[in-house]
Amino acid sequence: MAASSSSPLDAPHESSDVPGPIIPSTLKFLVANLHHLVPIQLSQENYAIWRSHILKIFQANGFLSFLDSSSPPLLSDSTIFDPSTHQQRSIQWTLTDQNLSAAMCSTISQAVLPYVLNLNSTAAIWAALQTRFQSTNRSKVIQLKNELHSVSLKNGSMMQYLSDIKAIVDQIAAAGSGVDTEDIILYILNGLPSTYQSFKTAIRTMLCPISLDQLYPLLISEEIHVAAEAAKTPAAADPNKAFFMQRGRGRPNRARTQSKSTGSARPNPYASVTCQICLKKGHSATSCWHRSNMSYAPSLKQSNTALLASSDISDTNWFFKNH
């Protein structure tokens, strides 16, 4: 009787002892703190950074397989012959997956969230976001690499120049791509002006490769050296400005030269006139200094000179009269 009374009650009692799905402690921690562990919310600009954080956190807590849509629930070989265990693990997988998808949605901004609200699994949300942002990131990487190719020192400081290059490289890395160290060094050298030509040649001809940490202090030191050399050498004048200044200086000189030459070539109307008072040539008696000096008498030499001059004139007149 005891056996007959206990047999119909044992089966329900055994079925009630089957454990239901449980939430592991790691899952509880992740669901409660994922929005704190990921410092940013997913937007149109930061997909690569957000993706990197999610991957690392899921891998650290053992949930990386839930991001792969081709990965089925973890089933052992023994579950093939045990339907109850198969069902239990499927329920456990679904419970974990739904908690992870809810936690992931808490890290997505309101602008992006409508694109994944109708998806039912963590892997589906992950794949949809990857499809949506992959092409956008590729075009952004191309644009950033083009900016990196055209960056130059110009009139800024070396520290600012290196900071600009590092910012572009960081944006490329955030977009899911990367730039080799040798390429970064090449971009840095190509952006330097001609005053750094000897420095660029020395770096390019080095036998051993140089790292960015070694290159940065060398660039700062070279900037100081170039500035010191520029301070010693006076700045060259603008050739156009110098040309016009030279022309401006030359014109008055030519004018003065022309005026001098013109003045010397102009005939003097009194060149052949001999003063009757002082017997000197070049002025008449009306403009003589000794006109009012009644006691003035010309010297004997001047008298003889005047006599010769007057005789020459009279002889000439005589010659014309007789001929």
Backbone bond lengths (Angstrom), bond angles and torsions (degrees), N, CA, C in turn:
res aa  C-N    CA-C-N  psi(-1)  N-CA   C-N-CA  omega(-1)  CA-C   N-CA-C  phi
1 M - - - 1.458 - - 1.510 109.98 -
2 A 1.287 112.59 -36.57 1.464 115.64 177.62 1.494 110.99 -66.02
3 A 1.374 115.11 -36.04 1.454 117.87 -180.00 1.493 111.17 -70.44
4 S 1.395 115.80 -40.58 1.458 118.40 -179.29 1.507 111.46 -69.07
5 S 1.335 118.22 -32.07 1.462 120.65 -179.82 1.510 112.43 -77.17
6 S 1.330 116.16 -27.67 1.457 118.68 -177.40 1.515 113.13 -87.30
7 S 1.323 120.56 -26.01 1.451 122.64 -175.13 1.510 114.00 -66.18
8 P 1.345 122.64 -41.93 1.459 119.79 178.99 1.518 113.30 -73.12
9 L 1.320 118.16 -17.54 1.469 120.23 -178.60 1.526 113.04 -93.62
10 D 1.382 111.48 -19.10 1.467 114.69 -176.87 1.523 112.27 -69.32
11 A 1.335 118.09 -38.71 1.472 120.90 -176.40 1.518 112.38 -62.60
12 P 1.325 118.96 -50.13 1.458 117.78 177.25 1.521 112.27 -61.86
13 H 1.319 114.94 -34.95 1.466 117.62 -179.77 1.529 111.38 -66.04
14 E 1.361 115.76 -38.35 1.460 119.74 178.74 1.525 111.16 -68.02
15 S 1.332 118.30 -39.18 1.459 121.13 -179.96 1.514 111.61 -66.98
16 S 1.327 116.63 -32.21 1.459 119.07 179.18 1.517 112.52 -73.27
17 D 1.344 116.63 -18.62 1.458 120.02 179.31 1.528 113.05 -82.77
18 V 1.352 118.34 -5.81 1.463 120.82 179.35 1.524 108.54 -68.85
19 P 1.338 118.82 122.10 1.470 120.24 -176.43 1.528 111.62 -67.69
20 G 1.320 117.28 139.90 1.447 122.00 175.86 1.518 111.36 -85.12
21 P 1.332 117.10 179.43 1.469 120.14 -179.79 1.522 110.51 -65.17
22 I 1.279 115.06 142.04 1.464 121.30 179.44 1.533 108.92 -123.36
23 I 1.311 115.39 155.67 1.464 121.18 177.93 1.524 108.04 -100.08
24 P 1.334 117.96 116.33 1.470 119.98 179.84 1.524 111.05 -62.88
25 S 1.293 115.38 158.35 1.469 120.53 -179.89 1.529 111.70 -63.79
26 T 1.324 115.80 -36.10 1.469 118.22 178.09 1.522 111.41 -65.24
27 L 1.339 116.60 -36.94 1.460 119.94 178.10 1.525 110.62 -68.37
28 K 1.326 116.55 -40.63 1.464 119.42 177.10 1.526 110.73 -60.11
29 F 1.319 115.81 -43.42 1.470 119.69 179.72 1.524 111.24 -63.21
30 L 1.328 116.01 -43.38 1.460 119.82 -176.57 1.518 111.44 -67.69
31 V 1.327 116.90 -43.36 1.462 120.49 -179.65 1.525 110.84 -63.86
32 A 1.318 116.64 -38.24 1.461 120.21 -176.86 1.525 113.06 -77.62
33 N 1.323 117.75 -24.79 1.471 119.64 -170.60 1.522 114.63 -124.72
34 L 1.323 119.64 4.18 1.465 119.45 -176.00 1.522 111.60 -62.46
35 H 1.324 117.75 -40.50 1.465 119.53 -178.98 1.529 111.54 -69.21
36 H 1.347 116.85 -15.80 1.464 120.34 173.43 1.528 111.05 -90.25
37 L 1.323 116.47 -33.43 1.466 119.79 -179.39 1.524 111.94 -71.67
38 V 1.333 116.86 -31.41 1.467 121.05 176.26 1.527 107.22 -93.77
39 P 1.325 119.53 109.88 1.467 121.23 -170.96 1.524 114.54 -73.09
40 I 1.313 118.15 -10.72 1.463 120.86 -177.76 1.520 109.55 -128.97
41 Q 1.324 115.77 157.08 1.457 121.39 171.89 1.524 109.17 -97.90
42 L 1.309 115.25 142.28 1.461 120.30 -176.87 1.523 110.46 -63.29
43 S 1.351 115.43 129.63 1.464 122.39 176.25 1.520 108.55 -136.71
44 Q 1.324 115.43 -171.55 1.458 120.03 -178.27 1.526 112.33 -70.88
45 E 1.322 118.55 -17.29 1.461 121.23 -172.70 1.526 114.59 -106.29
46 N 1.325 119.33 -15.80 1.471 119.40 -169.69 1.524 112.90 -124.52
47 Y 1.320 117.15 30.93 1.464 119.31 -176.63 1.525 111.59 -60.88
48 A 1.321 117.85 -43.06 1.465 120.29 -176.44 1.528 111.47 -62.49
49 I 1.335 116.92 -40.91 1.468 119.78 178.93 1.526 110.46 -67.67
50 W 1.327 115.94 -45.47 1.468 120.08 178.76 1.524 110.82 -60.48
51 R 1.309 117.48 -43.59 1.463 121.66 -179.41 1.525 110.99 -62.25
52 S 1.325 117.04 -40.69 1.459 120.45 179.65 1.528 111.27 -62.93
53 H 1.326 117.42 -41.71 1.461 120.88 178.94 1.530 111.26 -64.41
54 I 1.318 117.26 -45.63 1.469 120.50 -178.36 1.524 110.68 -62.51
55 L 1.325 116.62 -44.10 1.465 119.89 -179.44 1.527 111.66 -59.86
56 K 1.311 116.72 -45.76 1.463 120.34 -177.67 1.525 111.71 -66.20
57 I 1.322 117.13 -41.05 1.468 120.00 -178.52 1.523 111.18 -69.26
58 F 1.325 116.92 -43.25 1.463 119.72 179.60 1.528 111.23 -64.88
59 Q 1.329 116.38 -39.63 1.461 119.33 179.38 1.527 111.42 -68.14
60 A 1.306 117.34 -38.80 1.463 120.60 -179.14 1.520 112.17 -65.82
61 N 1.323 117.44 -28.80 1.462 120.97 -177.70 1.525 113.07 -102.39
62 G 1.338 117.82 6.06 1.453 121.21 174.70 1.510 115.49 81.33
63 F 1.350 118.62 22.84 1.461 121.84 -178.29 1.535 112.20 -115.14
64 L 1.323 118.21 19.86 1.461 120.49 -176.76 1.524 112.05 -64.91
65 S 1.324 117.55 -31.15 1.473 120.19 -178.64 1.520 112.25 -65.86
66 F 1.323 118.94 -20.74 1.459 121.25 -179.64 1.530 112.08 -74.37
67 L 1.334 117.28 -11.56 1.464 120.67 176.55 1.519 112.30 -88.36
68 D 1.317 117.22 -8.52 1.468 122.33 -177.60 1.521 108.87 -101.70
69 S 1.318 116.35 115.67 1.469 120.45 -178.09 1.517 112.50 -70.00
70 S 1.318 118.36 -19.43 1.466 121.08 179.48 1.519 112.71 -86.96
71 S 1.318 117.39 -2.01 1.468 120.68 -177.90 1.523 109.55 -96.25
72 P 1.360 119.66 114.47 1.469 122.11 179.39 1.516 111.00 -78.18
73 P 1.316 118.82 172.33 1.468 120.72 174.58 1.519 111.17 -56.56
74 L 1.314 116.34 143.85 1.461 121.70 -177.09 1.523 109.67 -69.22
75 L 1.323 115.86 110.74 1.459 121.65 -179.82 1.515 108.82 -123.91
76 S 1.307 116.21 133.85 1.461 120.43 176.04 1.516 109.36 -86.14
77 D 1.315 116.60 167.29 1.460 120.98 -179.20 1.519 112.11 -63.44
78 S 1.321 117.50 -30.85 1.460 120.52 -177.74 1.515 112.54 -69.21
79 T 1.345 117.71 -21.85 1.456 119.38 -178.36 1.509 112.04 -73.08
80 I 1.345 117.63 -16.08 1.459 119.25 177.67 1.527 110.39 -62.49
81 F 1.315 116.62 -33.51 1.462 121.37 -178.49 1.525 111.65 -99.43
82 D 1.335 116.36 4.68 1.466 119.96 -179.79 1.523 108.74 -130.05
83 P 1.331 118.48 90.16 1.469 121.19 -177.44 1.516 113.16 -59.44
84 S 1.311 117.67 -34.22 1.464 119.02 -178.54 1.528 111.50 -65.53
85 T 1.321 115.83 -41.50 1.468 119.66 177.87 1.520 110.89 -66.92
86 H 1.321 116.67 -38.31 1.468 121.14 177.32 1.514 110.28 -60.79
87 Q 1.296 117.15 -45.21 1.456 121.44 179.54 1.525 111.26 -65.88
88 Q 1.319 115.27 -40.30 1.465 119.35 -179.76 1.522 111.24 -63.21
89 R 1.306 117.49 -42.05 1.467 120.54 -179.50 1.529 111.20 -70.80
90 S 1.299 116.47 -34.96 1.466 119.31 177.00 1.523 110.56 -64.13
91 I 1.332 115.59 -41.96 1.464 119.37 177.79 1.526 110.39 -64.39
92 Q 1.311 115.54 -41.39 1.465 119.60 178.79 1.523 111.12 -63.07
93 W 1.325 117.22 -41.41 1.471 121.51 177.96 1.529 111.03 -62.53
94 T 1.321 115.98 -45.28 1.463 120.07 -179.70 1.522 110.93 -63.32
95 L 1.329 116.39 -42.12 1.461 119.88 178.58 1.524 111.14 -60.60
96 T 1.303 116.41 -46.19 1.468 120.24 179.83 1.524 111.19 -65.08
97 D 1.323 116.15 -42.56 1.461 120.48 -177.99 1.524 111.53 -63.51
98 Q 1.303 118.11 -42.37 1.457 121.08 -179.17 1.527 111.64 -67.38
99 N 1.312 116.15 -37.60 1.465 118.53 176.36 1.528 111.63 -66.37
100 L 1.330 116.26 -39.19 1.466 119.73 178.33 1.524 111.61 -66.96
101 S 1.316 117.66 -41.92 1.466 120.33 179.41 1.525 111.12 -64.50
102 A 1.332 117.04 -38.46 1.464 119.89 177.16 1.525 110.97 -65.80
103 A 1.329 115.84 -41.19 1.462 119.04 178.19 1.525 111.05 -65.66
104 M 1.330 117.28 -38.52 1.457 120.23 178.62 1.523 111.48 -65.01
105 C 1.314 117.43 -40.19 1.469 120.40 179.65 1.523 111.83 -63.70
106 S 1.328 117.15 -24.62 1.465 119.73 178.19 1.518 112.27 -71.00
107 T 1.328 117.61 -13.57 1.470 121.58 178.80 1.525 112.38 -102.39
108 I 1.323 118.20 9.36 1.466 122.85 -178.16 1.521 108.68 -107.26
109 S 1.312 117.27 136.38 1.460 121.70 -178.66 1.522 110.94 -71.05
110 Q 1.320 115.50 163.45 1.461 120.66 -178.54 1.523 112.12 -66.41
111 A 1.322 117.58 -25.36 1.466 119.78 179.41 1.522 112.03 -71.91
112 V 1.331 117.76 -29.03 1.467 121.97 -177.40 1.524 111.77 -99.73
113 L 1.301 117.65 -24.43 1.469 121.80 -173.92 1.527 114.06 -57.39
114 P 1.334 121.34 -37.39 1.474 119.25 -179.91 1.524 114.36 -59.40
115 Y 1.324 118.60 -22.42 1.464 120.82 -178.21 1.532 112.47 -76.81
116 V 1.331 118.90 -12.20 1.470 120.89 -176.80 1.523 112.95 -126.25
117 L 1.321 118.02 4.51 1.460 119.74 -176.56 1.524 112.58 -65.51
118 N 1.312 118.44 -31.80 1.464 121.34 -176.92 1.523 113.26 -87.41
119 L 1.325 118.25 3.65 1.464 121.45 -179.72 1.526 109.42 -91.73
120 N 1.340 116.09 144.58 1.462 121.25 -168.12 1.520 114.68 -107.44
121 S 1.306 119.59 -0.96 1.459 120.21 -178.41 1.518 110.16 -139.93
122 T 1.310 114.83 159.22 1.462 120.64 178.71 1.524 110.99 -64.18
123 A 1.329 116.68 -40.80 1.464 120.35 -179.83 1.522 111.25 -65.56
124 A 1.328 118.29 -37.41 1.463 121.24 179.13 1.529 110.87 -66.78
125 I 1.322 117.29 -41.28 1.469 121.03 177.16 1.525 110.19 -63.40
126 W 1.311 115.94 -43.62 1.465 121.25 -179.59 1.527 111.30 -62.14
127 A 1.320 117.40 -45.17 1.465 121.53 -179.27 1.524 111.36 -67.34
128 A 1.333 118.06 -38.78 1.463 120.92 179.94 1.528 111.25 -65.17
129 L 1.307 116.25 -42.03 1.468 119.43 178.48 1.521 111.47 -66.59
130 Q 1.313 116.67 -39.37 1.460 120.08 178.80 1.523 111.04 -64.37
131 T 1.330 117.35 -41.06 1.463 120.79 178.81 1.525 111.11 -65.71
132 R 1.316 116.69 -39.14 1.462 120.76 -176.27 1.523 112.17 -70.38
133 F 1.314 117.46 -40.28 1.464 120.27 -171.95 1.520 114.03 -99.27
134 Q 1.314 118.47 -7.65 1.460 119.94 -176.25 1.520 111.67 -65.37
135 S 1.347 117.67 -48.46 1.469 120.79 -178.77 1.520 111.21 -67.20
136 T 1.331 116.26 -36.58 1.465 119.57 178.26 1.519 111.17 -63.31
137 N 1.309 116.69 -41.69 1.462 120.34 178.93 1.518 112.25 -66.47
138 R 1.335 116.99 -35.80 1.460 119.99 -179.27 1.529 110.63 -64.39
139 S 1.320 116.82 -45.62 1.465 119.51 178.47 1.526 111.23 -65.93
140 K 1.325 116.91 -34.41 1.461 119.83 178.20 1.519 111.08 -67.31
141 V 1.325 116.79 -38.88 1.468 120.68 178.07 1.521 110.55 -62.61
142 I 1.328 116.99 -41.84 1.467 120.70 178.74 1.523 110.50 -62.07
143 Q 1.316 116.82 -42.89 1.457 120.75 179.43 1.533 111.34 -64.25
144 L 1.320 116.62 -42.70 1.466 120.13 -179.42 1.524 111.83 -67.21
145 K 1.317 117.46 -38.45 1.464 119.86 177.84 1.525 110.90 -67.51
146 N 1.311 117.04 -32.42 1.464 119.90 175.30 1.528 110.25 -66.25
147 E 1.322 117.64 -40.35 1.464 120.72 175.83 1.529 110.92 -64.15
148 L 1.311 116.18 -39.29 1.463 119.89 178.90 1.522 111.39 -64.98
149 H 1.317 116.73 -33.00 1.461 121.15 -179.84 1.530 111.81 -71.40
150 S 1.329 117.87 -29.16 1.464 121.31 -175.46 1.524 113.79 -101.93
151 V 1.318 119.22 2.84 1.458 120.62 -179.01 1.528 109.85 -70.86
152 S 1.341 117.12 145.68 1.469 121.51 -178.94 1.525 109.53 -147.96
153 L 1.332 115.98 162.22 1.464 121.83 -176.52 1.520 111.75 -70.49
154 K 1.339 117.45 -44.28 1.466 123.67 -179.66 1.533 109.83 55.51
155 N 1.361 117.06 -128.88 1.460 120.60 -175.77 1.526 112.75 -103.73
156 G 1.324 118.03 5.83 1.453 120.80 -179.40 1.513 112.20 -82.15
157 S 1.322 114.98 179.26 1.460 120.71 178.19 1.521 110.10 -84.13
158 M 1.326 115.18 164.07 1.459 120.21 179.95 1.526 111.14 -67.26
159 M 1.315 117.59 -37.55 1.461 120.66 178.90 1.522 110.95 -62.82
160 Q 1.325 117.02 -42.41 1.461 120.22 178.68 1.520 111.00 -66.81
161 Y 1.320 116.80 -38.06 1.468 121.64 178.63 1.526 111.11 -62.50
162 L 1.313 116.81 -45.82 1.464 120.78 178.95 1.526 111.39 -68.20
163 S 1.327 116.99 -34.69 1.468 119.99 177.74 1.519 111.26 -66.07
164 D 1.331 117.07 -38.76 1.465 120.51 178.07 1.528 111.04 -63.60
165 I 1.319 116.41 -42.64 1.467 119.61 179.42 1.528 110.68 -65.50
166 K 1.314 117.27 -42.57 1.468 120.25 179.64 1.523 110.96 -63.79
167 A 1.333 117.49 -37.72 1.462 120.16 179.18 1.524 111.04 -62.98
168 I 1.335 116.88 -40.99 1.467 120.00 178.78 1.519 110.66 -67.46
169 V 1.330 117.15 -41.81 1.471 120.45 178.85 1.525 110.57 -62.88
170 D 1.328 117.33 -39.33 1.467 120.74 178.30 1.524 111.25 -65.83
171 Q 1.318 117.48 -37.72 1.463 120.24 177.49 1.524 111.33 -66.77
172 I 1.322 116.59 -36.63 1.470 119.69 176.59 1.526 110.19 -64.70
173 A 1.329 116.28 -41.93 1.466 119.55 177.72 1.522 111.21 -65.56
174 A 1.329 116.87 -37.16 1.459 120.10 178.62 1.520 111.97 -67.78
175 A 1.325 116.71 -25.81 1.466 120.66 178.48 1.520 112.51 -83.06
176 G 1.316 117.77 2.90 1.453 121.00 176.23 1.508 115.15 96.87
177 S 1.324 118.11 8.60 1.459 120.98 179.23 1.527 108.33 -120.24
178 G 1.311 116.39 -169.22 1.454 120.64 -179.57 1.518 111.27 -158.38
179 V 1.328 115.93 164.71 1.462 122.96 179.27 1.522 107.82 -128.65
180 D 1.333 116.88 130.52 1.461 121.33 179.30 1.528 110.68 -65.31
181 T 1.315 115.56 152.23 1.463 120.71 -179.86 1.526 111.56 -61.36
182 E 1.323 117.45 -41.00 1.469 120.36 179.10 1.526 111.18 -63.66
183 D 1.327 117.18 -36.07 1.462 119.88 177.75 1.524 110.87 -68.48
184 I 1.315 117.24 -38.74 1.465 120.15 177.71 1.526 110.42 -62.78
185 I 1.323 117.20 -43.36 1.469 120.81 177.63 1.522 110.65 -62.34
186 L 1.325 116.69 -39.29 1.462 120.23 178.38 1.520 111.05 -63.76
187 Y 1.328 117.59 -43.02 1.465 120.88 177.78 1.524 110.88 -62.97
188 I 1.323 117.16 -39.53 1.467 120.54 179.63 1.525 110.89 -63.79
189 L 1.322 117.22 -46.04 1.469 120.82 -178.59 1.522 111.48 -67.35
190 N 1.316 117.51 -38.40 1.465 120.28 -179.38 1.523 112.04 -66.55
191 G 1.322 117.35 -25.66 1.457 120.01 -179.86 1.512 114.88 -85.32
192 L 1.328 117.90 -3.42 1.465 121.03 179.83 1.520 110.59 -82.30
193 P 1.347 118.96 146.73 1.468 121.58 179.41 1.518 111.88 -73.51
194 S 1.332 115.84 179.44 1.468 121.60 -175.98 1.526 112.73 -67.87
195 T 1.330 118.12 -20.72 1.465 119.82 178.43 1.528 112.19 -67.19
196 Y 1.310 117.19 -15.62 1.472 121.94 177.98 1.526 111.59 -100.77
197 Q 1.334 118.02 18.08 1.459 120.59 -173.84 1.528 112.11 -61.20
198 S 1.316 117.49 -44.23 1.466 119.77 -179.99 1.526 111.28 -64.22
199 F 1.320 116.81 -37.62 1.466 120.53 177.99 1.524 110.53 -65.96
200 K 1.322 117.27 -42.92 1.465 120.46 179.63 1.520 111.00 -63.66
201 T 1.320 116.26 -39.85 1.468 119.50 178.51 1.524 111.18 -64.10
202 A 1.324 116.41 -40.35 1.468 119.98 -179.92 1.526 111.58 -64.69
203 I 1.316 117.27 -39.91 1.469 120.38 -179.48 1.522 110.39 -69.57
204 R 1.326 116.73 -40.68 1.465 119.86 -176.78 1.521 112.66 -71.03
205 T 1.306 116.95 -25.85 1.466 119.98 -177.89 1.527 112.92 -97.31
206 M 1.315 117.49 9.63 1.464 120.14 177.84 1.526 110.06 -68.46
207 L 1.317 115.83 138.48 1.461 120.66 -179.55 1.524 111.58 -74.43
208 C 1.323 116.77 -37.52 1.466 121.00 -179.83 1.523 109.65 -98.03
209 P 1.312 118.07 139.46 1.470 119.97 178.37 1.519 111.03 -64.95
210 I 1.317 115.95 147.42 1.457 121.91 -178.81 1.522 108.71 -111.95
211 S 1.314 116.08 144.79 1.461 120.98 179.19 1.525 109.72 -92.12
212 L 1.322 115.21 167.19 1.459 119.89 178.74 1.525 111.26 -66.55
213 D 1.322 117.04 -36.32 1.465 120.13 177.96 1.526 111.69 -64.26
214 Q 1.312 117.82 -30.01 1.467 121.22 176.47 1.527 111.79 -81.66
215 L 1.324 116.60 -30.85 1.464 120.19 -176.87 1.522 111.98 -74.63
216 Y 1.322 118.39 -37.38 1.459 121.38 -174.98 1.527 113.15 -57.64
217 P 1.341 120.67 -51.58 1.477 118.77 178.77 1.524 113.25 -64.38
218 L 1.331 117.16 -30.50 1.469 119.31 176.72 1.526 110.87 -66.10
219 L 1.318 117.20 -38.26 1.462 120.54 178.26 1.523 111.24 -66.62
220 I 1.314 117.39 -41.55 1.465 120.55 178.28 1.524 110.47 -63.21
221 S 1.325 117.34 -42.60 1.463 121.04 178.31 1.523 111.20 -64.86
222 E 1.323 117.15 -39.99 1.468 120.29 179.23 1.520 111.28 -66.98
223 E 1.315 117.72 -34.45 1.465 120.54 176.75 1.525 110.86 -61.54
224 I 1.327 116.91 -42.57 1.468 120.74 177.86 1.526 110.51 -63.95
225 H 1.327 117.21 -40.84 1.464 121.25 179.85 1.531 110.88 -64.89
226 V 1.325 117.74 -44.02 1.468 121.37 179.81 1.521 110.55 -63.82
227 A 1.327 117.47 -40.67 1.463 120.42 178.90 1.523 111.25 -64.84
228 A 1.331 117.51 -38.07 1.463 120.65 178.54 1.521 111.45 -66.66
229 E 1.318 117.61 -41.11 1.462 120.68 177.97 1.516 111.49 -66.25
230 A 1.321 116.75 -37.65 1.462 119.88 178.66 1.519 111.57 -66.84
231 A 1.328 117.64 -32.21 1.461 120.65 178.46 1.523 111.91 -70.38
232 K 1.330 117.84 -30.04 1.463 121.04 178.38 1.516 112.03 -74.13
233 T 1.306 118.25 -36.11 1.457 123.11 -176.52 1.515 109.48 -92.26
234 P 1.364 119.14 121.81 1.467 119.66 178.12 1.509 110.38 -65.08
235 A 1.302 113.86 147.00 1.463 119.04 -178.85 1.514 109.59 -67.49
236 A 1.311 116.64 135.98 1.460 122.27 178.82 1.514 109.94 -70.24
237 A 1.359 115.48 137.41 1.459 119.69 -179.99 1.510 110.77 -72.22
238 D 1.308 114.52 155.43 1.455 120.46 178.01 1.520 108.51 -66.32
239 P 1.342 119.71 123.65 1.468 120.15 -177.16 1.514 113.00 -61.53
240 N 1.319 117.88 -36.42 1.461 120.34 178.92 1.525 110.94 -66.18
241 K 1.359 114.90 -42.47 1.457 118.68 178.97 1.520 110.93 -64.70
242 A 1.326 116.48 -41.82 1.459 119.78 179.02 1.517 111.51 -64.11
243 F 1.328 116.73 -36.26 1.456 120.52 179.98 1.520 110.81 -64.35
244 F 1.334 116.38 -44.97 1.455 119.32 -178.99 1.522 111.38 -69.87
245 M 1.341 116.41 -35.19 1.461 118.28 177.04 1.516 110.83 -65.79
246 Q 1.328 116.85 -37.92 1.457 120.34 178.80 1.517 110.60 -66.53
247 R 1.328 115.69 -40.09 1.461 118.84 177.19 1.517 110.89 -64.79
248 G 1.347 116.01 -37.94 1.457 119.18 179.69 1.512 111.98 -65.89
249 R 1.354 115.37 -37.27 1.464 117.63 178.18 1.520 111.61 -72.51
250 G 1.307 117.32 -32.39 1.453 120.74 -174.08 1.509 113.40 -74.17
251 R 1.321 116.97 -29.68 1.461 118.40 -175.90 1.520 113.01 -63.93
252 P 1.353 119.54 -47.86 1.474 117.77 177.99 1.513 112.36 -61.77
253 N 1.339 117.89 -35.26 1.462 120.20 179.29 1.513 110.56 -62.57
254 R 1.349 113.77 -44.25 1.464 116.50 179.14 1.516 110.52 -65.51
255 A 1.325 116.32 -36.34 1.460 118.81 -179.70 1.518 110.38 -65.91
256 R 1.359 115.17 -43.52 1.456 117.68 178.94 1.516 110.90 -65.22
257 T 1.341 116.54 -38.41 1.459 119.51 178.97 1.510 111.02 -63.88
258 Q 1.351 113.86 -42.76 1.460 117.12 179.94 1.516 111.01 -65.39
259 S 1.361 115.30 -39.75 1.466 117.19 -179.46 1.521 110.78 -66.10
260 K 1.370 115.52 -37.80 1.458 117.86 178.33 1.513 111.07 -65.49
261 S 1.343 114.63 -45.72 1.457 116.67 -178.43 1.512 110.87 -65.93
262 T 1.333 116.11 -35.82 1.466 119.24 179.33 1.514 110.50 -68.09
263 G 1.347 115.50 -40.19 1.459 118.34 179.83 1.511 112.28 -66.65
264 S 1.325 117.25 -37.42 1.457 119.16 -179.90 1.512 111.65 -72.16
265 A 1.301 117.00 -29.20 1.463 119.26 -178.41 1.515 112.38 -83.67
266 R 1.354 118.29 -13.66 1.470 120.67 -177.26 1.532 109.10 -70.75
267 P 1.323 120.00 131.10 1.478 122.04 -178.05 1.518 111.74 -70.57
268 N 1.352 115.85 143.74 1.462 122.22 178.33 1.526 108.19 -95.71
269 P 1.335 118.18 118.83 1.480 119.24 -176.59 1.527 113.05 -66.94
270 Y 1.352 117.94 -17.17 1.460 120.74 -178.49 1.520 112.27 -102.49
271 A 1.354 116.93 12.47 1.463 118.58 -176.86 1.529 112.03 -63.38
272 S 1.323 118.86 -35.11 1.472 122.04 -177.61 1.524 113.74 -99.17
273 V 1.343 116.76 6.36 1.472 120.79 -178.23 1.522 108.86 -91.06
274 T 1.318 116.32 136.35 1.463 122.00 178.41 1.511 108.61 -114.30
275 C 1.333 115.42 127.80 1.463 120.81 -178.75 1.529 109.10 -68.59
276 Q 1.310 117.34 135.70 1.454 122.17 -179.26 1.526 112.81 -80.95
277 I 1.345 116.19 -9.80 1.465 119.55 -178.69 1.523 110.37 -95.78
278 C 1.347 115.54 -57.74 1.474 119.74 -177.92 1.513 112.57 -96.28
279 L 1.335 116.91 -4.58 1.459 123.88 177.76 1.540 112.86 61.10
280 K 1.342 117.09 26.64 1.462 122.12 176.43 1.517 109.83 -102.04
281 K 1.305 114.35 150.08 1.458 120.04 179.58 1.533 110.94 -86.38
282 G 1.320 114.71 156.33 1.456 120.45 174.19 1.501 113.81 105.77
283 H 1.333 119.34 -7.70 1.460 119.76 176.37 1.524 107.38 -155.35
284 S 1.326 112.99 164.13 1.469 119.06 -179.16 1.516 109.55 -98.53
285 A 1.322 116.06 176.79 1.463 120.81 -178.43 1.513 111.79 -68.50
286 T 1.322 118.05 -28.37 1.464 120.21 -178.42 1.519 112.29 -69.05
287 S 1.330 117.82 -25.61 1.472 121.54 -179.26 1.524 111.90 -107.89
288 C 1.330 118.43 15.63 1.458 121.37 -178.10 1.518 109.97 -78.69
289 W 1.330 115.57 145.61 1.463 120.92 179.66 1.532 111.44 -69.37
290 H 1.311 116.98 -26.04 1.473 120.99 -174.61 1.519 112.07 -99.71
291 R 1.302 115.61 20.53 1.460 118.49 -176.09 1.527 110.87 -65.76
292 S 1.301 118.26 -38.79 1.473 121.50 -177.62 1.527 112.92 -91.35
293 N 1.333 117.61 -0.88 1.460 121.27 -179.09 1.527 108.39 -93.82
294 M 1.349 115.13 102.00 1.453 119.08 -175.74 1.521 112.37 -72.99
295 S 1.337 117.01 -20.63 1.464 119.56 -178.04 1.523 113.04 -92.66
296 Y 1.336 117.27 3.19 1.463 119.94 -177.85 1.519 109.90 -77.27
297 A 1.310 115.39 136.20 1.464 120.80 176.28 1.516 107.91 -135.45
298 P 1.300 119.07 130.94 1.479 121.42 -179.26 1.518 110.29 -65.85
299 S 1.327 115.63 153.41 1.461 121.10 179.54 1.516 110.33 -69.47
300 L 1.332 114.89 164.69 1.454 120.39 -178.28 1.524 111.44 -64.44
301 K 1.312 115.90 -38.42 1.474 119.42 -179.44 1.510 110.56 -63.23
302 Q 1.347 114.98 -42.66 1.460 118.89 179.45 1.527 110.41 -66.32
303 S 1.345 116.08 -34.12 1.466 118.93 179.40 1.509 110.68 -66.86
304 N 1.335 116.55 -44.11 1.459 119.27 177.88 1.520 111.61 -62.82
305 T 1.340 116.24 -40.42 1.467 119.46 179.03 1.507 110.59 -63.59
306 A 1.317 115.47 -42.68 1.464 118.93 179.31 1.512 110.65 -66.15
307 L 1.369 116.67 -36.50 1.454 119.81 178.87 1.514 111.17 -64.46
308 L 1.351 115.88 -42.54 1.462 118.94 177.72 1.510 111.31 -63.57
309 A 1.317 115.96 -40.39 1.468 119.41 -179.74 1.502 110.41 -65.35
310 S 1.372 116.99 -39.39 1.461 118.82 -178.79 1.515 110.96 -72.43
311 S 1.354 116.74 -33.72 1.457 119.03 178.24 1.508 111.16 -68.74
312 D 1.343 116.48 -35.75 1.465 119.17 177.88 1.503 110.35 -63.74
313 I 1.315 114.73 -39.66 1.469 117.97 -179.36 1.511 110.60 -68.49
314 S 1.358 116.42 -41.07 1.462 119.15 -179.03 1.513 110.99 -67.99
315 D 1.358 116.19 -36.81 1.450 118.90 177.90 1.509 111.19 -64.57
316 T 1.291 114.94 -38.02 1.463 118.27 179.41 1.507 110.04 -66.18
317 N 1.339 115.08 -41.89 1.464 117.68 178.36 1.537 110.45 -64.09
318 W 1.315 114.74 -36.98 1.468 118.03 179.14 1.517 110.03 -66.14
319 F 1.287 117.35 -38.68 1.459 120.81 -179.26 1.523 110.53 -63.86
320 F 1.328 115.58 -40.40 1.464 118.17 179.98 1.516 111.43 -71.59
321 K 1.368 115.25 -32.13 1.450 117.47 -179.48 1.515 110.80 -70.91
322 N 1.335 116.85 -36.88 1.443 119.78 -178.49 1.514 113.04 -82.99
323 H 1.246 116.59 -8.45 1.458 118.13 178.68 1.508 109.65 -119.47
